Amino acid sequence: MLTAHCIALDPNNWQATYFAKASGVARFAYNWALAEWKDQYEEHKKDANKPQPSEAALRRQLNAMKRQQFPWMLEVTKNAPQMAIIQLGQAFRNFFSKKAKYPQFRKKGKDDRFSLTNDQFEVDGFRIRIPNLGWVRMSEKLRFVGKILSATISRTADCWFVSITVDTDDVPLQPFPTETPVGVDLGISSFATLSTGEKILGPKPHTVLLKRLKCLAKGLSRKQKGSKNRAKAKTKLARLYARIANIRLDAIHKLTTRLVNSFSMICIEDLNVKRMVQNRRLSRHITDMGFHELRRQLEYKTARRQSKLILADRFFPSSKRCSHCEHTITELPLSMRQWTCSQCGIAHDRDVNAAKNLVNYAVSSTVKACGGSSSGRMKISSGETAPMKQEINTK
């Protein structure tokens, strides 16, 4: 099982300068290879006798020319440009398999990172040895035991981090405290509402720190371009953005870990977040919750835990359907948080009712899958989710 551990580094000024140079070399190599890939592909379309671009050919081409045309590349480890081209090749493989979009050029300040293979670095307690640089202090030891595969050094704001990938043994599974499934309804007022009736409030870090964010952004815009004061203001703003992201990520990790360790079956909605954020009145609040990140974490954590994650269809009326008698109403405005079923007369909380409908959906889908249903709309297995429709959510 591949596991990555991200550790904060404590470099001195000279080491931080080396990291910035290596990141620049990796970014230049990636952008150069992407431009060459495009040019060679256009030439191949015009003349079929010319070879198609490939990752290995671009690596050989760069190695042959860098001493004469790019001698500054030799100041850093050779892994920086080579691994960047390897990552470009993987990006194209993901594009051809329709797992990702066409690769884009990397930008300075946003994509400051470079990677190392396991034979180019060494980890010893609270330090890591970087080629052509020496030992760099780490804030903590590597938590996982196993074969070290690679490391990626990246910058967030003005801090440097190393992400070490380790091939570890599978962790022995602990029995679930309860076999009851759970439905999780994601929302804005409450980050998550469970079918048990519990409501979990999200930290909403962007909303809480929005006033401070506007103040720093306004101060940055007033600084003269190229000045040291502008660089200081930019660093302060980047630190605040990193703090917002860390608060949101911490809350999502705690929630997903708790759900995976407590329930053997979790059901959430297959939300179309990309279309949801087009609502200009709710887009800021939706992105502040991190729905996509929550789903991503649930997918890999349930796979490790060998539990089930079920995605309800986007057209499933979780909020409009009565969880008691299954009567579905036609209209339910977003402002209506409480409603009463006209058939059975039971009063519902909008979010709790949706979560209960999701758990009913999970149970019925599992029964159909185990009974050999031929509909084929959902595949349910340990740690797997089935592809759903891509239409707008009608909840």
Secondary structure, 3 states (H helix, E strand, C coil): CEEEEEEEEECCHHHHHHHHHHHHHHHHHHHHHHHHHHHHHHHHHHCCCCCCCCHHHHHHHHHHHHHHHCHHHHHCCCHHHHHHHHHHHHHHHHHHCCCCCCCCCCCCCCCCEEEEECCCCEEECCEEEECCCEEEEECCCCCCCEEEEEEEEEEECCEEEEEEEEEECCCCCCCCCCCCCEEEEECCCCCEEECCCCEECCCCHHHHCHHHHHHHHHHHHHCCCCCHHHHHHHHHHHHHHHHHHHHHHHHHHHHHHHHHHHCCEEEEECCCHHHHCCCCCCHHHHHHHCHHHHHHHHHHHHHHHCCEEEEECCCCCCCCECCCCCCECCCCCCCCCEEECCCCCCEEEHHHHHHHHHHHHHHHHHHHHHCCCCCCCCCCECCECCCCCCCCCCC
